[in-house]
Amino acid sequence: MPKVAVIMGSDSDLPVIKGCIKLLKDFGVDTEVSVISAHRTPDRAAEFAKNAEANGFDVIIAAAGKAAHLPGVLAAYTTLPVIGIPIKSSTLDGLDSLLSIVQMPKGIPVATVAVDGADNAALLTIQILGVSNSDLRKKMKEYKQKMAEEVEERDQKVKKEIM
């Protein structure tokens, strides 16, 4: 079974991350959640990333706000895919977090989703894992089909309402 780490820079990120965790579990992905700070516990962050592959993880999702160095720090110590979730902060509405995560130097890639885009981080993770897992690929196709059907239902509802 695929295994994903969801790492938050602070427990205050949990309300944003809950949807991500739920989606991963709904798809049957083994998910472990931790709070690790790139700034307050840098040794722990490095140690986690260095050992992530040996500990059975396939993808790391890292959420961070403000300076948002956590995804990049983790990516510096592992070859596993790292997906960054910029968390909306009180000062710059998450733009600071977004720029901190997307502006990684050459050689240290971090995939990045929208500010507070935790659900998309989960879905991107499932698509990455689906490359080698046909069950997840099938579930993702079904998920997208269900989304399309919901849009069609809304379209019909709107048409009935305005006619």
VEXDREN-2710 file (C-alpha; in Angstrom, 1 decimal):
% VEXDREN-2710
k/r/px/py/pz
1/MET/0.0/0.0/0.0
2/PRO/1.3/3.5/-0.8
3/LYS/2.4/5.6/2.1
4/VAL/2.4/9.4/2.3
5/ALA/3.7/11.8/4.9
6/VAL/1.7/14.9/5.6
7/ILE/3.9/17.4/7.5
8/MET/2.8/20.7/8.9
9/GLY/5.0/23.5/10.0
10/SER/2.6/24.3/12.8
11/ASP/-0.5/22.7/14.4
12/SER/-2.3/25.9/13.4
13/ASP/-2.2/24.5/9.8
14/LEU/-4.4/21.5/10.7
15/PRO/-7.7/23.1/9.7
16/VAL/-6.4/23.5/6.2
17/ILE/-4.8/20.1/6.0
18/LYS/-7.8/18.1/7.2
19/GLY/-9.3/17.8/3.8
20/CYS/-6.0/16.5/2.4
21/ILE/-5.8/13.8/5.0
22/LYS/-9.4/12.8/4.5
23/LEU/-9.0/12.5/0.7
24/LEU/-5.8/10.4/1.0
25/LYS/-7.6/8.1/3.4
26/ASP/-10.7/7.9/1.2
27/PHE/-8.5/6.7/-1.6
28/GLY/-7.0/4.1/0.7
29/VAL/-3.6/5.7/1.0
30/ASP/-1.7/5.0/4.2
31/THR/-1.1/8.5/5.7
32/GLU/1.0/9.6/8.6
33/VAL/0.8/13.2/9.9
34/SER/3.4/15.1/11.9
35/VAL/4.2/18.7/13.0
36/ILE/7.8/19.5/12.1
37/SER/9.2/23.0/11.9
38/ALA/11.9/23.9/9.4
39/HIS/13.0/26.7/11.8
40/ARG/12.3/25.4/15.3
41/THR/13.2/21.8/14.7
42/PRO/15.5/21.8/11.8
43/ASP/17.4/18.7/12.8
44/ARG/14.2/16.8/13.1
45/ALA/13.1/18.0/9.6
46/ALA/16.4/16.9/8.1
47/GLU/16.3/13.6/9.9
48/PHE/12.7/12.9/8.8
49/ALA/13.5/13.7/5.1
50/LYS/16.8/11.7/5.1
51/ASN/14.9/8.6/6.4
52/ALA/11.6/9.0/4.6
53/GLU/12.3/6.5/1.9
54/ALA/13.7/3.9/4.3
55/ASN/10.6/4.4/6.4
56/GLY/8.4/3.5/3.5
57/PHE/7.1/6.8/2.4
58/ASP/6.4/7.4/-1.3
59/VAL/5.5/11.1/-1.3
60/ILE/5.8/13.9/1.2
61/ILE/3.2/16.7/1.4
62/ALA/4.5/19.7/3.4
63/ALA/2.3/22.6/4.5
64/ALA/3.8/25.9/5.7
65/GLY/3.0/29.5/6.1
66/LYS/4.9/32.8/6.1
67/ALA/8.5/32.0/5.2
68/ALA/7.3/28.5/4.3
69/HIS/10.7/26.8/4.1
70/LEU/9.5/23.4/5.2
71/PRO/8.8/21.9/1.8
72/GLY/12.1/23.1/0.4
73/VAL/14.1/21.9/3.5
74/LEU/12.5/18.4/3.2
75/ALA/13.1/18.3/-0.6
76/ALA/16.8/19.1/0.0
77/TYR/17.2/15.9/2.0
78/THR/15.2/13.4/-0.1
79/THR/14.7/12.3/-3.6
80/LEU/11.0/11.5/-3.0
81/PRO/8.4/13.9/-4.5
82/VAL/7.6/16.8/-2.2
83/ILE/4.4/18.7/-2.7
84/GLY/4.2/22.1/-0.9
85/ILE/1.0/23.6/0.3
86/PRO/1.4/27.4/1.0
87/ILE/-0.7/28.3/4.0
88/LYS/-2.5/31.7/4.0
89/SER/-0.8/33.9/6.5
90/SER/-2.1/37.0/8.3
91/THR/0.3/39.4/6.7
92/LEU/0.4/38.8/3.0
93/ASP/-2.7/36.6/2.4
94/GLY/-0.4/33.6/1.6
95/LEU/1.5/35.3/-1.2
96/ASP/4.7/35.1/1.0
97/SER/4.1/31.4/1.5
98/LEU/3.4/30.7/-2.1
99/LEU/6.6/32.5/-3.3
100/SER/8.7/30.9/-0.7
101/ILE/7.7/27.4/-1.9
102/VAL/7.6/27.9/-5.7
103/GLN/10.9/29.8/-5.9
104/MET/13.1/26.8/-5.3
105/PRO/16.6/26.7/-6.7
106/LYS/17.6/24.4/-9.6
107/GLY/18.0/20.9/-8.5
108/ILE/15.6/21.0/-5.5
109/PRO/12.1/20.8/-7.1
110/VAL/8.9/21.2/-5.0
111/ALA/5.6/20.8/-6.7
112/THR/3.3/23.5/-5.4
113/VAL/-0.5/23.8/-5.2
114/ALA/-2.6/26.9/-4.6
115/VAL/-2.6/28.8/-1.3
116/ASP/-4.6/26.6/1.1
117/GLY/-4.9/24.0/-1.7
118/ALA/-4.7/20.9/0.5
119/ASP/-7.2/18.9/-1.5
120/ASN/-5.3/19.4/-4.7
121/ALA/-2.1/18.3/-2.9
122/ALA/-3.9/15.0/-2.0
123/LEU/-5.2/14.6/-5.5
124/LEU/-1.8/15.3/-7.1
125/THR/-0.2/12.8/-4.7
126/ILE/-2.8/10.2/-5.8
127/GLN/-2.0/10.9/-9.5
128/ILE/1.7/10.5/-8.8
129/LEU/1.1/7.2/-7.0
130/GLY/-1.3/6.1/-9.7
131/VAL/1.6/5.9/-12.2
132/SER/2.6/2.6/-10.6
133/ASN/-0.7/1.7/-8.9
134/SER/-3.6/0.7/-11.2
135/ASP/-6.1/0.7/-8.3
136/LEU/-5.4/4.3/-7.4
137/ARG/-5.4/5.3/-11.1
138/LYS/-8.9/3.6/-11.4
139/LYS/-10.2/5.4/-8.3
140/MET/-8.9/8.8/-9.7
141/LYS/-10.8/8.2/-13.0
142/GLU/-13.9/7.4/-11.0
143/TYR/-13.4/10.5/-8.9
144/LYS/-13.1/12.7/-12.0
145/GLN/-16.1/11.1/-13.6
146/LYS/-18.1/11.8/-10.4
147/MET/-17.0/15.5/-10.5
148/ALA/-18.1/15.7/-14.2
149/GLU/-21.5/14.2/-13.3
150/GLU/-22.0/16.7/-10.5
151/VAL/-21.3/19.6/-12.9
152/GLU/-23.8/18.2/-15.4
153/GLU/-26.4/17.9/-12.6
154/ARG/-25.8/21.6/-11.6
155/ASP/-26.1/22.6/-15.2
156/GLN/-29.5/21.0/-15.5
157/LYS/-30.6/22.5/-12.2
158/VAL/-29.6/26.0/-13.4
159/LYS/-31.4/25.5/-16.7
160/LYS/-34.6/24.5/-14.9
161/GLU/-34.4/27.4/-12.6
162/ILE/-34.0/30.0/-15.3
163/MET/-36.5/28.6/-17.8
END
